[in-house]
Amino acid sequence: MDDKLREIETEFARHEVQCEERWKTTFNRLDDIETKLDQAMSRQMSMGGAIILFLAGLVVTILTTMG
């Protein structure tokens, strides 16, 4: 019985180590994904602002040439 208990304890310790490493990997990947999403959002906001300014410029140009 003691041998079986030691074997289970060893397997459980090995399992804990593997799970801890997997969680570290998962959290690192989630951090990378979050960084990339923040960068994408920043680019989208910049492009949206540029498009709005461009279209506003077109409207101003059209209104000044018509009047």
N, CA, C and O atoms as a GROMACS GRO file, in nm:
protein
  268
    1MET      N    1   0.082  -0.121   0.000
    1MET     CA    2   0.000   0.000   0.000
    1MET      C    3   0.086   0.126   0.000
    1MET      O    4   0.053   0.224  -0.067
    2ASP      N    5   0.195   0.124   0.075
    2ASP     CA    6   0.284   0.240   0.079
    2ASP      C    7   0.346   0.269  -0.057
    2ASP      O    8   0.362   0.385  -0.096
    3ASP      N    9   0.380   0.161  -0.130
    3ASP     CA   10   0.439   0.180  -0.264
    3ASP      C   11   0.338   0.246  -0.358
    3ASP      O   12   0.372   0.334  -0.436
    4LYS      N   13   0.215   0.201  -0.349
    4LYS     CA   14   0.109   0.258  -0.434
    4LYS      C   15   0.087   0.405  -0.399
    4LYS      O   16   0.068   0.488  -0.488
    5LEU      N   17   0.089   0.437  -0.271
    5LEU     CA   18   0.071   0.576  -0.227
    5LEU      C   19   0.185   0.664  -0.275
    5LEU      O   20   0.163   0.776  -0.321
    6ARG      N   21   0.307   0.613  -0.266
    6ARG     CA   22   0.423   0.690  -0.315
    6ARG      C   23   0.414   0.712  -0.466
    6ARG      O   24   0.444   0.820  -0.516
    7GLU      N   25   0.371   0.609  -0.537
    7GLU     CA   26   0.356   0.621  -0.682
    7GLU      C   27   0.252   0.727  -0.717
    7GLU      O   28   0.274   0.808  -0.807
    8ILE      N   29   0.142   0.728  -0.646
    8ILE     CA   30   0.036   0.828  -0.670
    8ILE      C   31   0.088   0.968  -0.637
    8ILE      O   32   0.061   1.063  -0.710
    9GLU      N   33   0.162   0.980  -0.526
    9GLU     CA   34   0.218   1.110  -0.489
    9GLU      C   35   0.316   1.159  -0.595
    9GLU      O   36   0.316   1.277  -0.630
   10THR      N   37   0.398   1.070  -0.646
   10THR     CA   38   0.495   1.106  -0.750
   10THR      C   39   0.423   1.150  -0.877
   10THR      O   40   0.458   1.251  -0.937
   11GLU      N   41   0.322   1.073  -0.918
   11GLU     CA   42   0.245   1.109  -1.037
   11GLU      C   43   0.174   1.242  -1.019
   11GLU      O   44   0.168   1.324  -1.111
   12PHE      N   45   0.120   1.264  -0.900
   12PHE     CA   46   0.050   1.389  -0.872
   12PHE      C   47   0.147   1.507  -0.876
   12PHE      O   48   0.114   1.613  -0.930
   13ALA      N   49   0.267   1.490  -0.818
   13ALA     CA   50   0.368   1.597  -0.820
   13ALA      C   51   0.408   1.627  -0.964
   13ALA      O   52   0.423   1.744  -1.001
   14ARG      N   53   0.426   1.525  -1.045
   14ARG     CA   54   0.461   1.543  -1.186
   14ARG      C   55   0.348   1.616  -1.259
   14ARG      O   56   0.372   1.705  -1.341
   15HIS      N   57   0.226   1.577  -1.228
   15HIS     CA   58   0.109   1.641  -1.289
   15HIS      C   59   0.103   1.790  -1.251
   15HIS      O   60   0.075   1.874  -1.336
   16GLU      N   61   0.130   1.822  -1.126
   16GLU     CA   62   0.129   1.962  -1.082
   16GLU      C   63   0.233   2.044  -1.156
   16GLU      O   64   0.206   2.157  -1.196
   17VAL      N   65   0.351   1.988  -1.175
   17VAL     CA   66   0.457   2.058  -1.248
   17VAL      C   67   0.415   2.084  -1.392
   17VAL      O   68   0.433   2.194  -1.444
   18GLN      N   69   0.358   1.983  -1.455
   18GLN     CA   70   0.312   1.998  -1.594
   18GLN      C   71   0.202   2.104  -1.604
   18GLN      O   72   0.204   2.187  -1.695
   19CYS      N   73   0.107   2.100  -1.511
   19CYS     CA   74  -0.002   2.198  -1.513
   19CYS      C   75   0.050   2.339  -1.490
   19CYS      O   76   0.005   2.434  -1.556
   20GLU      N   77   0.143   2.354  -1.399
   20GLU     CA   78   0.199   2.486  -1.373
   20GLU      C   79   0.267   2.541  -1.498
   20GLU      O   80   0.252   2.659  -1.530
   21GLU      N   81   0.341   2.457  -1.568
   21GLU     CA   82   0.409   2.501  -1.690
   21GLU      C   83   0.306   2.538  -1.798
   21GLU      O   84   0.323   2.636  -1.870
   22ARG      N   85   0.202   2.459  -1.809
   22ARG     CA   86   0.097   2.488  -1.907
   22ARG      C   87   0.028   2.621  -1.875
   22ARG      O   88  -0.001   2.699  -1.966
   23TRP      N   89   0.002   2.648  -1.747
   23TRP     CA   90  -0.061   2.775  -1.710
   23TRP      C   91   0.031   2.891  -1.741
   23TRP      O   92  -0.015   2.995  -1.789
   24LYS      N   93   0.160   2.875  -1.714
   24LYS     CA   94   0.255   2.982  -1.747
   24LYS      C   95   0.251   3.012  -1.896
   24LYS      O   96   0.246   3.127  -1.939
   25THR      N   97   0.253   2.904  -1.975
   25THR     CA   98   0.248   2.921  -2.121
   25THR      C   99   0.118   2.988  -2.163
   25THR      O  100   0.118   3.077  -2.248
   26THR      N  101   0.008   2.945  -2.104
   26THR     CA  102  -0.122   3.004  -2.137
   26THR      C  103  -0.126   3.151  -2.103
   26THR      O  104  -0.173   3.232  -2.184
   27PHE      N  105  -0.079   3.188  -1.984
   27PHE     CA  106  -0.080   3.329  -1.944
   27PHE      C  107   0.012   3.412  -2.032
   27PHE      O  108  -0.021   3.526  -2.065
   28ASN      N  109   0.126   3.358  -2.071
   28ASN     CA  110   0.216   3.431  -2.162
   28ASN      C  111   0.149   3.453  -2.297
   28ASN      O  112   0.159   3.562  -2.354
   29ARG      N  113   0.081   3.351  -2.348
   29ARG     CA  114   0.013   3.365  -2.476
   29ARG      C  115  -0.101   3.466  -2.465
   29ARG      O  116  -0.122   3.545  -2.557
   30LEU      N  117  -0.174   3.464  -2.354
   30LEU     CA  118  -0.283   3.561  -2.336
   30LEU      C  119  -0.228   3.704  -2.328
   30LEU      O  120  -0.289   3.797  -2.381
   31ASP      N  121  -0.114   3.721  -2.262
   31ASP     CA  122  -0.051   3.854  -2.257
   31ASP      C  123  -0.012   3.901  -2.397
   31ASP      O  124  -0.032   4.017  -2.432
   32ASP      N  125   0.043   3.809  -2.477
   32ASP     CA  126   0.080   3.843  -2.615
   32ASP      C  127  -0.044   3.881  -2.697
   32ASP      O  128  -0.042   3.978  -2.772
   33ILE      N  129  -0.150   3.805  -2.681
   33ILE     CA  130  -0.274   3.833  -2.753
   33ILE      C  131  -0.329   3.969  -2.712
   33ILE      O  132  -0.373   4.047  -2.797
   34GLU      N  133  -0.326   3.999  -2.583
   34GLU     CA  134  -0.376   4.126  -2.534
   34GLU      C  135  -0.294   4.243  -2.591
   34GLU      O  136  -0.350   4.345  -2.631
   35THR      N  137  -0.163   4.226  -2.596
   35THR     CA  138  -0.076   4.330  -2.653
   35THR      C  139  -0.109   4.352  -2.800
   35THR      O  140  -0.119   4.466  -2.846
   36LYS      N  141  -0.125   4.244  -2.874
   36LYS     CA  142  -0.156   4.256  -3.016
   36LYS      C  143  -0.294   4.319  -3.038
   36LYS      O  144  -0.311   4.399  -3.131
   37LEU      N  145  -0.391   4.285  -2.955
   37LEU     CA  146  -0.523   4.347  -2.967
   37LEU      C  147  -0.518   4.496  -2.937
   37LEU      O  148  -0.583   4.576  -3.004
   38ASP      N  149  -0.439   4.534  -2.836
   38ASP     CA  150  -0.423   4.677  -2.805
   38ASP      C  151  -0.360   4.751  -2.923
   38ASP      O  152  -0.401   4.862  -2.956
   39GLN      N  153  -0.260   4.689  -2.985
   39GLN     CA  154  -0.196   4.751  -3.102
   39GLN      C  155  -0.295   4.764  -3.218
   39GLN      O  156  -0.298   4.867  -3.285
   40ALA      N  157  -0.374   4.661  -3.240
   40ALA     CA  158  -0.471   4.664  -3.350
   40ALA      C  159  -0.577   4.772  -3.323
   40ALA      O  160  -0.616   4.844  -3.415
   41MET      N  161  -0.621   4.783  -3.200
   41MET     CA  162  -0.720   4.884  -3.165
   41MET      C  163  -0.663   5.024  -3.185
   41MET      O  164  -0.732   5.114  -3.233
   42SER      N  165  -0.539   5.042  -3.147
   42SER     CA  166  -0.474   5.172  -3.164
   42SER      C  167  -0.464   5.208  -3.312
   42SER      O  168  -0.491   5.322  -3.351
   43ARG      N  169  -0.427   5.110  -3.394
   43ARG     CA  170  -0.420   5.135  -3.540
   43ARG      C  171  -0.558   5.168  -3.597
   43ARG      O  172  -0.570   5.258  -3.681
   44GLN      N  173  -0.660   5.098  -3.552
   44GLN     CA  174  -0.795   5.124  -3.601
   44GLN      C  175  -0.841   5.264  -3.564
   44GLN      O  176  -0.903   5.333  -3.645
   45MET      N  177  -0.810   5.306  -3.442
   45MET     CA  178  -0.849   5.441  -3.400
   45MET      C  179  -0.774   5.546  -3.483
   45MET      O  180  -0.833   5.646  -3.523
   46SER      N  181  -0.648   5.523  -3.509
   46SER     CA  182  -0.569   5.616  -3.590
   46SER      C  183  -0.624   5.624  -3.733
   46SER      O  184  -0.639   5.732  -3.789
   47MET      N  185  -0.653   5.508  -3.789
   47MET     CA  186  -0.706   5.505  -3.926
   47MET      C  187  -0.845   5.570  -3.930
   47MET      O  188  -0.876   5.641  -4.025
   48GLY      N  189  -0.927   5.544  -3.830
   48GLY     CA  190  -1.059   5.606  -3.824
   48GLY      C  191  -1.047   5.758  -3.819
   48GLY      O  192  -1.120   5.829  -3.889
   49GLY      N  193  -0.956   5.807  -3.735
   49GLY     CA  194  -0.934   5.952  -3.727
   49GLY      C  195  -0.886   6.009  -3.859
   49GLY      O  196  -0.931   6.116  -3.900
   50ALA      N  197  -0.794   5.939  -3.925
   50ALA     CA  198  -0.743   5.986  -4.054
   50ALA      C  199  -0.854   5.990  -4.159
   50ALA      O  200  -0.863   6.085  -4.237
   51ILE      N  201  -0.938   5.888  -4.160
   51ILE     CA  202  -1.049   5.884  -4.257
   51ILE      C  203  -1.147   5.998  -4.230
   51ILE      O  204  -1.194   6.063  -4.323
   52ILE      N  205  -1.178   6.022  -4.102
   52ILE     CA  206  -1.269   6.131  -4.068
   52ILE      C  207  -1.212   6.265  -4.112
   52ILE      O  208  -1.283   6.348  -4.169
   53LEU      N  209  -1.084   6.287  -4.085
   53LEU     CA  210  -1.020   6.413  -4.128
   53LEU      C  211  -1.020   6.427  -4.280
   53LEU      O  212  -1.044   6.535  -4.333
   54PHE      N  213  -0.992   6.317  -4.349
   54PHE     CA  214  -0.992   6.321  -4.495
   54PHE      C  215  -1.131   6.356  -4.550
   54PHE      O  216  -1.145   6.440  -4.638
   55LEU      N  217  -1.232   6.289  -4.496
   55LEU     CA  218  -1.368   6.316  -4.543
   55LEU      C  219  -1.413   6.457  -4.506
   55LEU      O  220  -1.482   6.522  -4.585
   56ALA      N  221  -1.375   6.505  -4.389
   56ALA     CA  222  -1.409   6.642  -4.350
   56ALA      C  223  -1.342   6.741  -4.445
   56ALA      O  224  -1.402   6.842  -4.482
   57GLY      N  225  -1.219   6.712  -4.483
   57GLY     CA  226  -1.149   6.797  -4.579
   57GLY      C  227  -1.219   6.799  -4.713
   57GLY      O  228  -1.230   6.904  -4.777
   58LEU      N  229  -1.268   6.684  -4.756
   58LEU     CA  230  -1.343   6.678  -4.883
   58LEU      C  231  -1.470   6.761  -4.875
   58LEU      O  232  -1.502   6.835  -4.969
   59VAL      N  233  -1.541   6.750  -4.764
   59VAL     CA  234  -1.665   6.826  -4.747
   59VAL      C  235  -1.635   6.976  -4.750
   59VAL      O  236  -1.705   7.052  -4.817
   60VAL      N  237  -1.532   7.019  -4.680
   60VAL     CA  238  -1.495   7.160  -4.676
   60VAL      C  239  -1.456   7.206  -4.816
   60VAL      O  240  -1.497   7.313  -4.860
   61THR      N  241  -1.380   7.127  -4.887
   61THR     CA  242  -1.337   7.162  -5.022
   61THR      C  243  -1.458   7.176  -5.115
   61THR      O  244  -1.468   7.271  -5.193
   62ILE      N  245  -1.549   7.079  -5.107
   62ILE     CA  246  -1.669   7.084  -5.192
   62ILE      C  247  -1.753   7.206  -5.159
   62ILE      O  248  -1.802   7.273  -5.249
   63LEU      N  249  -1.770   7.235  -5.029
   63LEU     CA  250  -1.852   7.349  -4.990
   63LEU      C  251  -1.788   7.481  -5.030
   63LEU      O  252  -1.859   7.575  -5.066
   64THR      N  253  -1.658   7.492  -5.025
   64THR     CA  254  -1.592   7.618  -5.062
   64THR      C  255  -1.587   7.639  -5.212
   64THR      O  256  -1.587   7.753  -5.258
   65THR      N  257  -1.582   7.532  -5.289
   65THR     CA  258  -1.580   7.547  -5.435
   65THR      C  259  -1.720   7.572  -5.492
   65THR      O  260  -1.733   7.626  -5.601
   66MET      N  261  -1.823   7.533  -5.419
   66MET     CA  262  -1.959   7.553  -5.468
   66MET      C  263  -2.007   7.696  -5.440
   66MET      O  264  -2.089   7.750  -5.513
   67GLY      N  265  -1.954   7.755  -5.334
   67GLY     CA  266  -2.008   7.886  -5.293
   67GLY      C  267  -1.934   8.001  -5.348
   67GLY      O  268  -1.969   8.116  -5.320
   0.00000   0.00000   0.00000
